Amino acid sequence: MSLCGGRAGFKIGHNTTLEPQLLAGAGKAQTYVLGSLSFRGDVQIDEIVASYYAGADVHEATSPVFNVGANTTDTTMIYFGAHVGGALWWDMSDNLALRTDLQFNFNPGTSLFLGFSIVLRFDPADQQAQNP
C-alpha cells in the first residue's frame, strides 16, 4: 500500500530534534494511518547530514469484514509499537534538502520503511546567527 504523509521537526537541543510524523494510505477497501513521535540526532559528514532516530508509534488499520448474506462492516484495530531508523540528507539549497530514510518498525509485527522526501527547512535561529 502506498503511503503519503508529513513530518515536522522541532529543535530541542544543539543536535537533537523532536519529530512528529503522520502517514496514511488507502487501497482495496482498507485504510492505514500511522502516527509517530521520534527523537532524532544529527551528525555532519562532509556535505551529507546523517541522522539516527527512535520513537513510539500508533497504528490504526481498518479493513472490511464480509458476511455471506449480510451487510459488510468495517473493523478497526489500534496497535502500539516502536521504531528505530536512520536518514541521509543532501542539501540542494539553503532551505531545501533531499532526505532518504530507512526505518525498522516493530510491534505489531515487523516492517521496513524506505522513504524519500523533500525537506523545507525554516530555522530562524541559524539565520539570526548568520545575520547579526
C-alpha positions as CSV (number, residue, x, y, z in Angstrom):
1,M,0.0,0.0,0.0
2,S,1.4,3.4,-0.9
3,L,1.6,5.9,1.9
4,C,1.7,9.7,1.9
5,G,2.2,12.0,4.9
6,G,4.4,14.6,6.5
7,R,6.6,15.2,9.4
8,A,7.8,18.3,11.3
9,G,11.0,18.8,13.3
10,F,11.3,20.9,16.4
11,K,14.9,21.6,17.8
12,I,15.1,20.7,21.4
13,G,18.9,20.8,21.7
14,H,22.0,21.6,19.6
15,N,21.9,18.3,17.6
16,T,18.6,16.9,18.9
17,T,15.2,17.2,17.2
18,L,11.7,16.1,18.2
19,E,9.9,14.8,15.1
20,P,6.1,14.1,15.0
21,Q,5.0,12.2,11.8
22,L,1.7,11.2,10.2
23,L,1.5,8.7,7.3
24,A,-1.8,7.5,5.8
25,G,-2.8,5.3,2.9
26,A,-5.8,3.5,1.4
27,G,-6.3,0.7,-1.1
28,K,-8.6,-2.3,-1.8
29,A,-11.2,-1.2,0.9
30,Q,-8.5,-0.9,3.6
31,T,-7.1,2.2,5.3
32,Y,-4.0,2.6,7.3
33,V,-2.8,5.5,9.5
34,L,0.5,5.8,11.3
35,G,1.3,8.4,13.9
36,S,4.7,8.5,15.4
37,L,6.9,10.6,17.6
38,S,10.7,10.4,17.3
39,F,13.8,11.8,18.9
40,R,16.5,12.5,16.2
41,G,20.2,13.2,16.4
42,D,22.2,14.6,13.5
43,V,25.8,14.2,12.5
44,Q,27.5,16.3,9.8
45,I,29.7,14.1,7.5
46,D,31.4,16.4,4.9
47,E,28.5,17.5,2.6
48,I,26.0,15.0,3.9
49,V,24.0,15.0,7.2
50,A,23.4,11.6,8.7
51,S,20.6,11.2,11.2
52,Y,19.6,8.5,13.6
53,Y,16.3,8.3,15.5
54,A,14.0,6.2,17.6
55,G,10.5,6.6,18.9
56,A,7.0,5.4,19.5
57,D,4.2,4.6,17.0
58,V,0.4,4.3,17.0
59,H,-1.1,2.3,14.1
60,E,-4.7,2.4,13.0
61,A,-5.8,-0.3,10.5
62,T,-9.3,-0.5,9.1
63,S,-10.5,-3.4,6.9
64,P,-13.8,-4.7,5.7
65,V,-15.5,-7.8,7.2
66,F,-17.5,-9.8,4.7
67,N,-20.5,-11.8,5.9
68,V,-22.4,-14.0,3.5
69,G,-26.0,-12.8,3.1
70,A,-25.4,-9.8,5.5
71,N,-24.1,-6.3,5.3
72,T,-20.4,-5.7,5.0
73,T,-18.9,-3.9,8.0
74,D,-15.6,-2.4,8.8
75,T,-13.3,-3.4,11.7
76,T,-10.7,-1.0,13.1
77,M,-7.7,-2.1,15.1
78,I,-5.3,0.2,17.0
79,Y,-1.8,-1.1,17.8
80,F,1.1,0.5,19.7
81,G,4.7,0.0,18.6
82,A,8.2,1.5,18.3
83,H,10.7,2.2,15.6
84,V,14.4,2.9,15.0
85,G,15.9,4.4,11.9
86,G,18.4,6.4,10.0
87,A,18.4,9.1,7.3
88,L,20.8,10.8,4.9
89,W,20.3,14.4,3.8
90,W,21.7,16.1,0.8
91,D,21.5,19.9,0.7
92,M,20.1,21.2,-2.6
93,S,19.9,24.9,-1.4
94,D,19.9,26.9,1.8
95,N,16.4,25.9,2.7
96,L,15.8,22.7,0.6
97,A,17.2,19.2,1.1
98,L,16.6,15.7,-0.2
99,R,16.1,13.1,2.6
100,T,16.1,9.3,2.4
101,D,15.0,7.2,5.4
102,L,15.3,3.6,6.3
103,Q,13.1,2.8,9.3
104,F,12.5,-0.5,11.1
105,N,9.1,-0.8,12.8
106,F,8.3,-3.4,15.4
107,N,5.1,-4.3,17.2
108,P,2.7,-5.2,15.6
109,G,4.9,-7.5,13.6
110,T,7.9,-6.0,11.9
111,S,8.2,-3.9,8.8
112,L,10.9,-2.0,7.0
113,F,10.0,1.5,5.6
114,L,12.0,3.1,2.8
115,G,11.2,6.8,2.3
116,F,12.3,9.6,0.0
117,S,11.2,13.2,0.7
118,I,11.9,16.8,0.0
119,V,12.6,18.8,3.2
120,L,11.8,22.5,3.6
121,R,13.9,24.0,6.4
122,F,12.9,27.1,8.3
123,D,15.5,27.7,11.1
124,P,15.3,31.2,12.3
125,A,18.0,30.6,15.0
126,D,20.5,29.8,12.3
127,Q,19.5,32.8,10.1
128,Q,19.8,35.1,13.1
129,A,23.3,33.7,13.9
130,Q,24.4,34.4,10.2
131,N,22.9,37.9,10.1
132,P,23.6,39.6,13.5
